[in-house]
Amino acid sequence: MLRPELSATQNLPFFDYVNQKTLAANPDPVGKTFVDGLVAAGFNKADMSVTADKTTINLTPGSIQFAVLFNGQCLLGQYGGDGVGYHSQVADVLSTGKCLIGETASVQ
């Protein structure tokens, strides 16, 4: 269960649980798949960011990165097919106030 009063580090196991459950239901996800799963679990959509599902030349990227700004830190997730799998961590917020570097896709 999401515990908003706790730190990002303390909520990382729940973040991982939600994302693993998402992957079990859809082994070929796009960014919106992770966003929808996290929103359904109680994370705030307005605090999320995700990378694009296609590269600038319309190819599928090697991985999808997604993040939730949570109590002053970032819950970061990454999933890539081709054996890369799922990985996560807690990181500091960037100097830009965001969790991901570069241009991100619209979170809908």
C-alpha positions in Angstrom: 0.0 0.0 0.0 1.2 3.5 -0.8 2.3 5.4 2.3 2.4 9.1 1.3 3.7 10.1 4.8 6.8 8.0 4.3 9.9 8.7 2.2 10.5 7.7 -1.4 13.0 5.1 -0.2 10.4 3.6 2.1 7.8 3.5 -0.7 10.3 1.9 -3.3 9.2 -1.7 -2.5 5.5 -0.7 -3.2 6.6 1.1 -6.4 8.4 -2.0 -7.5 5.4 -4.2 -6.6 3.1 -2.1 -8.7 5.5 -2.1 -11.7 6.1 -5.8 -11.5 2.3 -6.4 -11.4 2.0 -4.1 -14.5 4.6 -6.2 -16.3 2.9 -9.4 -15.4 -0.3 -8.2 -16.9 1.4 -6.7 -20.0 4.9 -8.0 -20.8 5.2 -5.5 -23.8 4.3 -2.2 -22.1 4.5 1.4 -23.3 5.0 4.4 -21.0 1.2 4.9 -20.4 1.0 1.3 -19.2 3.3 2.1 -16.2 1.6 5.5 -15.6 -1.9 3.9 -15.5 -0.7 1.2 -13.1 1.0 3.7 -10.8 -2.1 6.0 -10.8 -4.4 3.1 -10.0 -2.1 2.3 -7.0 -2.5 5.9 -5.7 0.5 7.8 -7.1 -0.2 11.3 -8.3 -0.2 11.5 -12.1 0.8 15.2 -11.9 4.1 14.2 -10.3 5.0 11.7 -13.1 7.2 11.8 -16.1 7.9 9.2 -18.8 10.2 9.0 -21.8 8.8 8.6 -25.3 7.5 5.3 -26.7 9.3 6.0 -30.1 12.6 7.6 -30.9 12.9 10.7 -33.2 13.1 8.3 -36.2 10.1 6.3 -35.1 11.9 3.3 -33.7 11.1 1.5 -30.4 13.6 2.6 -27.8 15.7 0.1 -25.9 14.0 1.0 -22.7 11.3 3.2 -21.2 12.1 5.4 -18.2 9.4 6.7 -15.9 9.5 8.6 -12.6 7.4 9.9 -9.8 8.4 13.0 -7.9 7.6 11.8 -4.3 8.3 13.7 -1.1 11.3 15.6 -2.5 12.9 12.7 -4.2 12.4 10.7 -7.4 11.2 7.1 -7.7 12.8 6.0 -10.9 11.8 3.0 -13.0 13.2 1.6 -16.2 12.0 -1.3 -18.3 13.6 -2.6 -21.5 12.8 -5.7 -23.5 15.6 -7.8 -25.0 16.7 -9.1 -21.6 17.2 -5.7 -20.0 14.3 -6.2 -17.6 13.0 -3.9 -14.9 15.2 -1.8 -12.6 14.4 1.0 -10.1 16.0 3.3 -7.6 15.4 6.4 -5.6 17.4 9.5 -6.7 17.6 13.2 -5.9 15.5 15.6 -7.8 17.5 17.3 -10.6 18.4 21.0 -10.5 15.7 21.5 -13.1 13.1 20.3 -10.5 12.5 17.2 -12.6 13.3 13.5 -12.2 14.3 12.7 -15.8 16.9 14.3 -18.0 15.9 15.7 -21.4 12.6 15.9 -23.1 9.8 13.7 -21.8 6.5 12.5 -23.2 3.2 13.9 -22.1 1.7 12.0 -19.2 -1.9 11.5 -20.0 
